[in-house]
Amino acid sequence: MAINKAMRAALSLLSYPELDIKKTYMVEREVRKLLAYRRKNASLYRVWEHPIPCGNQNVPVHLFAPAEPSKAALLVFFHGGGWVTGTIDSYNGVCADMATITGCTVAAVDYRLAPEHRFPAAPEDCYAAAREIFRRAGLLGARPEDIVLIGDSAGGNLAAAVSLMARDRGEFRPRRQILIYPALGSDHSADSPYPSVRENGTGHLLTSKQVRDYLALYRASDADLTNPYFAPLNAASFADQPDTLLITAEYCPLRDEGEAYGQKLREAGGSVELHRMPDALHGYFSLPARFPQVKRTYALIDRFLEDAHG
């Protein structure tokens, strides 16, 4: 099946020629910020910054509140961008749409980026912010049972990692997580056990080479490749994880590893909704909400949030 022309054309606006990310990541960060300005529309939401105290440092969190809240859920969002090129500013439009469409407040965590801050800086920042939000009920006005972890791509990786860390450390317990085309493995070579790495690894918005380059900038050593907080598919156990909505994209190189993670959660007794978004490329969630795949994703999110409250 060919990729829908409208989807390809729209995503091309978010892309640029494949460069050497190891050399150009600073430029790519700025490009993403500039592209994000296309999405600004402050009339439908309120946004403010809220630093979360975590030990001797603060982790910045940007809060997006809908003009007309309709749900109690608080969405703790971890942005994508390969742990390297995505920034909180480049996701302003996505977070604003998320708050407006879901009717939920969105708390977007401004975690430290690689390669200036390599693994485990990003998951530790995300964990620390989530821990404070969960443990201090009055901090953002949400009950622990109403807090949902959500992330796309590298952010999906971080959401899954935070859920594993929370189980292992026992300081709080997320009840729900939403993972959108998450990066969950550590092998994106031609020998990867996941066919989508080869089938969708060239000629699309995200290539397998780019994933390998991002991981090279993110990791501090080769030992990280086997760490479950770096690549959640390496977890020794997938038990005691949150109820999960996991959405993959048909033409994404990360598709099969995301679906494999969902199956592992199910096999460990978890409640998992697993959906493959047809005719979609990696990154589609950053498109305006009028695109069919984005509309369907929000419909799935809305149903997942509503089902949790019966």
Secondary structure, DSSP 8 states (H G I E B T S, - for coil): ----HHHHHHHHTT------HHHHHHHHHHHHHHHHGGG--GGGEEEEEEEEEETTEEEEEEEEEESS-----EEEEE--STTTT--TGGGHHHHHHHHHHH-SEEEEE----TTTS-TTHHHHHHHHHHHHHHH-TTTTT--GGGEEEEEETHHHHHHHHHHHHHHHH-S----EEEEES----S--STT-S-HHHHHSSSSSSS-HHHHHHHHHHH-SSGGGGG-TTTSGGG-S---S--EEEEEEETT-TTHHHHHHHHHHHHHTT--EEEEEETT--TTGGGS-TTSHHHHHHHHHHHHHHHHHT-
